[in-house]
Amino acid sequence: MRHLVTLDDLSNFEIEGVFRLAAGMQSQLETWAGICRSKLLATLFYEPSTRTRLSFESAMERLSGGTLGFADPSGTSATKGETLADTARMVTNYADLIVVRHNWAGAAQVMARYASIPVINGGDGSHAHPTQALTDLYTIIRRKGQVEGLNVGVCGDLRYGRAAHSFSLAVARFGGKLIHIGPNGLQMPPWVMTRLDKLHAQKPLEVARIRDVIASLDVIYVNRLQEERLPPEVNPAAVRGSYLLNAAVMKHAKSDAMIMHPLPRVNELSYELDDDPRAAYFEQSANAVPIRMALISSLLGLEQLILTQPPQRSIAAAENPCDNPGCVTHHENYLFAERETFGDMFAVCRYCGCLIAG
C-alpha cells in the first residue's frame, strides 16, 4: 500500500508514469471509464476548497467510482474531539481511498499512519500540496515539452503558500531553474531552501519585485496572499498587491512565457490577462482531473503503472517537539515528535517538514 503525503513518496520515474497515464486518460476517457466501479473515495476536507475537492470528485466519478465525505468539519465528530487517528481508522471501514485537507501541517501524515487504505494529501496547513505540484508540472510539460532548463519564477506569498513549496521542490527535481519573487517577510521558508540546496543543488535567486526578472522567465507561477495563515505581526495591507501581475508588467515578458496560478486568485493576477495566450491557469485547473484520475487508479492498483519502491527514509524519535506551532504534533496529544534525517546534511520534522536543529 502506498500513500501520497509529499512528493517524496514518489520517484521521478513514478511521476513520469503518472503523467503518461494522465495523458492517456485525458485523450481516451471512455477507455478508462469503469475502472473504479464499486470503489469509494472519501474526501475529508477540514478546510475550504473548490478546485481540489471538486476535481477529485470529478476524477472518481469519471472512473465510475463513488465519493463520500464532508466539506464542513463543524458537522463532524471533530467538534466532539475525535482525533485524526480515530477518524482515519473509522473511514477505512467505509472507503477505499482517502483525500484529506487540513489546516494543521502534518495532518495527512497522521491519516496515512493510522489508515489501512491509501491516503492522498489534499493540502496540509502551510506545508505541502503534492497533487497541485503534479498538476503544475504536467501543465508545463504539456506546453513546453519539459521542465529542465526553464527559468521558473515563483511569485507571491512564498512563506505560507503550500502550493509554492511543493511546486518549487518539484521544479528543482526535474531540472528547472528557480527564481523566487516574494515581499519582505514572505520569502520561501528555510526548510524549503535547505532542501533545494542540499538535495537539488539549487540556490534560487531571491528578489522582491517581479519587474526585475520578468524578461528572463519562461514560467511565471503566481500565488495569492495566504491571509488566513498570516501571523499578527504581518500586515496584509502592506503587501497586498505588491506583486500584481497585469498586462503592463507582461509587456516585458517573453512572448511564449506561461502564466500559472493554483487559484483562487484575489488581487495578485489581473483579469485582463485571461485572454492572453500565455495564460495557463484555467488549463492548469482542468489538468487536475486527469492527474487525479491517474493517481487514484495508481494508488488503488487498478492499472498497469509500475510503482517502484519509494525512496528510503530515515525516521527516528526526536528529542524535542517541533518548533512549528502549526504542526499537528501540537494539536494531537498522542503523537510523539519524530525526525527525518537526510544523511548528515539536515533533519526535519516528520510531520510538517520544518528543520530541526542539532
C-alpha positions in Angstrom: 0.0 0.0 0.0 1.3 3.5 -0.9 0.3 7.0 0.2 0.9 10.4 -1.3 1.7 12.8 1.6 4.5 14.7 -0.1 6.2 14.3 -3.5 9.0 12.4 -1.6 6.6 9.5 -1.7 7.0 9.2 -5.4 10.2 8.7 -7.5 10.7 10.7 -10.7 10.1 7.6 -12.6 6.7 7.1 -11.0 5.8 10.8 -11.6 6.6 10.4 -15.3 4.4 7.3 -15.3 1.5 9.2 -13.7 1.9 11.8 -16.4 1.8 9.3 -19.2 -1.3 7.7 -17.7 -3.0 11.0 -17.2 -2.3 11.9 -20.8 -3.9 8.7 -21.9 -6.9 9.2 -19.7 -7.3 12.7 -21.0 -7.3 11.7 -24.6 -9.3 8.5 -24.3 -11.6 9.0 -21.4 -14.1 6.3 -22.5 -11.3 3.6 -22.3 -10.9 4.2 -18.6 -14.5 4.7 -17.6 -15.5 1.9 -15.3 -12.1 1.1 -13.8 -13.1 2.3 -10.3 -16.6 0.8 -10.4 -17.6 -0.2 -6.8 -14.7 1.8 -5.3 -15.3 4.7 -2.9 -13.2 7.9 -2.4 -13.6 9.6 1.0 -13.0 13.4 0.7 -12.2 14.7 4.2 -12.0 18.5 3.9 -11.4 20.3 7.2 -10.5 23.4 5.2 -12.4 25.2 2.4 -11.7 24.0 -1.1 -13.3 24.3 -4.5 -10.8 23.0 -7.2 -9.1 20.3 -5.2 -12.3 18.8 -3.8 -14.4 19.0 -7.0 -11.6 17.8 -9.2 -11.0 14.7 -7.0 -14.8 14.0 -7.0 -14.9 14.6 -10.8 -11.9 12.3 -11.3 -13.6 9.5 -9.3 -16.9 9.9 -11.0 -15.3 9.8 -14.4 -13.7 6.4 -13.4 -17.2 5.3 -12.4 -16.4 5.3 -8.7 -18.3 6.9 -5.9 -17.5 9.6 -3.3 -18.4 10.3 0.3 -17.1 12.8 2.8 -17.5 16.3 4.1 -16.6 19.9 3.3 -17.6 21.4 6.7 -15.9 19.9 9.7 -18.4 21.6 12.0 -20.8 18.9 11.2 -18.5 16.1 12.0 -17.2 14.3 15.2 -14.2 16.6 15.1 -16.3 19.1 17.0 -16.6 16.4 19.7 -12.9 15.9 20.0 -12.4 12.9 17.7 -8.7 12.6 16.8 -7.3 12.3 13.3 -6.1 8.8 14.1 -9.6 7.6 15.0 -11.1 9.3 12.0 -8.6 7.5 9.8 -9.4 4.2 11.4 -13.2 4.8 11.1 -13.1 6.0 7.4 -11.1 2.9 6.5 -14.3 0.9 7.1 -16.3 3.0 4.6 -14.0 3.8 1.7 -11.1 2.5 -0.5 -9.1 5.7 -0.6 -8.9 8.9 1.4 -8.2 12.5 0.3 -7.6 14.8 3.3 -7.2 18.6 3.5 -6.5 20.1 6.9 -5.2 23.3 8.4 -2.6 21.5 10.5 0.7 20.8 8.8 1.3 17.0 9.1 -2.3 16.0 9.4 -2.1 14.0 6.2 0.9 12.1 7.6 -1.2 11.2 10.7 -4.0 9.9 8.5 -1.6 7.8 6.5 -0.1 6.3 9.6 -3.4 5.2 11.0 -5.4 4.3 7.9 -5.2 0.9 6.3 -6.2 2.3 2.9 -4.2 4.8 0.7 -4.2 8.4 1.7 -3.6 11.4 -0.5 -2.7 14.8 0.9 -5.0 17.5 -0.5 -3.1 20.2 1.3 -2.0 20.4 4.9 -1.6 23.8 6.5 1.3 25.8 5.1 3.3 22.6 4.5 2.6 20.8 1.2 0.2 20.3 -1.7 1.7 17.4 -3.8 -1.2 16.8 -6.2 -1.2 20.5 -7.1 2.5 20.3 -7.9 1.9 17.2 -10.1 -0.8 19.2 -11.9 1.5 22.1 -12.3 4.5 20.1 -13.7 2.1 18.3 -16.1 0.8 21.6 -17.4 4.3 22.9 -18.0 5.3 19.7 -19.9 2.1 19.8 -22.0 3.0 23.3 -23.1 6.8 23.3 -23.1 7.7 19.7 -23.6 10.0 19.6 -20.5 10.8 21.4 -17.2 14.6 21.0 -17.4 16.4 24.2 -18.3 13.4 26.5 -17.9 13.6 29.7 -15.9 10.7 29.4 -13.4 9.6 32.3 -11.3 7.6 31.6 -8.2 5.9 34.7 -7.1 3.8 35.9 -4.1 3.4 34.6 -0.6 6.1 32.0 -0.5 6.3 31.7 3.2 2.8 30.3 3.8 1.9 29.1 0.3 1.9 25.3 0.4 1.4 25.1 -3.4 4.5 27.2 -3.8 6.5 24.9 -1.5 5.6 21.7 -3.4 5.9 23.4 -6.8 9.4 24.7 -6.1 10.7 21.4 -4.9 9.1 19.6 -7.9 10.6 22.0 -10.4 14.1 21.5 -8.8 13.7 17.7 -9.0 13.1 18.0 -12.8 15.9 20.4 -13.6 14.1 23.8 -13.8 16.0 26.9 -12.6 14.1 28.7 -9.8 13.7 32.4 -9.2 11.8 33.3 -6.0 9.9 36.6 -6.0 8.3 37.5 -2.6 7.7 40.6 -0.5 9.8 41.1 2.6 8.8 38.7 5.3 7.1 36.4 2.9 10.1 34.7 1.3 10.4 31.0 1.0 10.9 29.3 4.4 14.2 27.8 5.5 13.1 24.2 5.3 12.3 24.6 1.6 15.5 26.5 0.8 17.6 23.8 2.7 16.0 21.0 0.7 16.6 22.9 -2.6 20.3 23.5 -1.7 21.2 20.1 -0.1 19.1 17.8 -2.2 18.9 19.5 -5.5 22.0 21.8 -5.6 19.8 24.9 -6.2 20.2 28.3 -4.6 17.4 30.3 -6.2 17.8 33.9 -6.9 15.5 35.9 -4.5 14.1 39.2 -5.5 11.2 41.4 -4.2 9.8 42.7 -7.5 8.7 40.7 -10.5 9.6 43.5 -12.8 13.2 42.9 -12.1 13.2 39.4 -13.6 10.1 39.2 -15.8 12.0 39.3 -19.0 14.0 36.2 -18.2 11.1 33.9 -17.1 9.7 31.0 -19.1 7.1 30.2 -16.4 5.5 32.8 -14.0 3.9 31.0 -11.1 1.8 33.4 -9.1 0.4 32.7 -5.6 -2.1 34.6 -3.6 -1.5 36.1 -0.1 -2.4 33.4 2.4 -4.2 35.8 4.8 -5.8 33.0 6.8 -2.3 31.9 7.9 -0.5 35.2 8.5 0.8 35.8 12.0 -0.3 39.0 13.8 3.0 40.8 13.0 2.4 40.7 9.2 0.1 43.5 7.9 -1.8 42.2 4.9 -2.4 45.8 3.6 1.4 46.4 3.5 2.0 43.6 1.0 -1.4 43.1 -0.7 -1.0 44.0 -4.4 2.8 44.4 -4.1 3.3 41.7 -6.7 0.4 42.3 -9.0 0.8 40.7 -12.4 -1.1 42.7 -15.1 -0.9 43.5 -18.8 1.6 46.3 -18.2 4.0 44.0 -16.5 3.5 41.2 -19.0 4.6 43.6 -21.8 8.1 42.9 -20.6 7.7 39.1 -20.6 8.7 36.6 -23.2 6.1 36.0 -26.0 6.0 32.3 -25.1 6.1 32.7 -21.3 3.5 30.8 -19.3 1.3 32.4 -16.6 0.3 29.9 -13.9 -1.7 30.2 -10.7 -3.0 27.4 -8.4 -6.1 29.6 -7.8 -8.1 31.1 -6.2 -6.8 34.5 -7.2 -7.6 37.5 -5.1 -5.8 40.7 -6.2 -2.5 39.5 -7.5 -3.5 38.4 -11.0 -5.4 40.8 -13.2 -8.5 39.6 -15.1 -7.2 41.4 -18.2 -4.7 38.6 -18.6 -7.4 35.9 -19.0 -7.4 36.4 -22.8 -3.6 36.5 -23.1 -2.5 33.3 -24.9 0.3 33.0 -22.3 -2.3 32.4 -19.5 -2.3 28.8 -18.5 -4.1 28.8 -15.2 -7.5 27.6 -16.3 -5.8 24.9 -18.4 -3.9 24.1 -15.2 -7.1 23.7 -13.3 -8.6 21.4 -16.0 -5.4 19.2 -15.9 -6.1 18.5 -12.3 -8.8 16.0 -13.2 -6.7 13.6 -15.4 -3.8 13.9 -12.9 -6.0 12.9 -10.0 -7.7 10.1 -12.1 -4.2 8.7 -12.7 -3.3 9.0 -9.0 -6.5 7.3 -7.8 -6.2 4.4 -10.2 -2.5 4.0 -9.5 -2.7 4.0 -5.7 -5.6 1.6 -5.9 -3.6 -0.7 -8.1 -6.2 -0.8 -10.8 -4.0 -0.3 -13.9 -0.6 -1.3 -15.2 1.5 1.7 -13.9 4.6 0.3 -12.2 5.0 1.8 -8.7 8.6 1.3 -7.7 9.8 1.3 -4.1 9.7 4.9 -2.6 13.0 6.5 -1.6 14.4 5.2 1.7 13.5 7.4 4.7 15.4 7.5 8.0 12.8 8.2 10.7 13.6 8.3 14.5 12.2 9.8 17.6 13.0 13.5 18.1 14.4 14.7 21.4 12.4 17.9 21.3 8.9 18.8 19.9 8.6 20.6 16.6 9.0 24.4 16.8 6.3 25.0 14.3 3.1 25.9 16.2 1.0 24.9 13.2 2.4 21.4 13.3 -0.1 18.6 14.0 2.1 17.4 16.9 1.0 20.4 18.9 -2.7 19.5 18.5 -2.9 15.7 18.7 -1.5 14.8 22.1 -1.0 11.1 21.3 1.7 11.9 18.8 5.4 11.9 19.5 7.8 14.2 17.7 9.8 12.4 15.0 12.7 13.4 12.9 13.5 12.5 9.3 17.2 12.7 8.6 18.9 13.2 5.2 22.4 11.6 5.8 24.4 14.1 7.8 23.1 17.1 5.9 20.0 18.1 7.9 16.9 16.8 9.8 13.3 17.8 9.6 10.0 17.2 11.5 8.5 14.0 10.1 5.0 15.7 10.0 5.4 19.3 8.9 8.9 19.2 7.3 10.3 22.1 9.3 14.0 22.0 10.1 15.1 20.5 13.4 18.4 21.9 14.9 21.1 19.7 16.1 
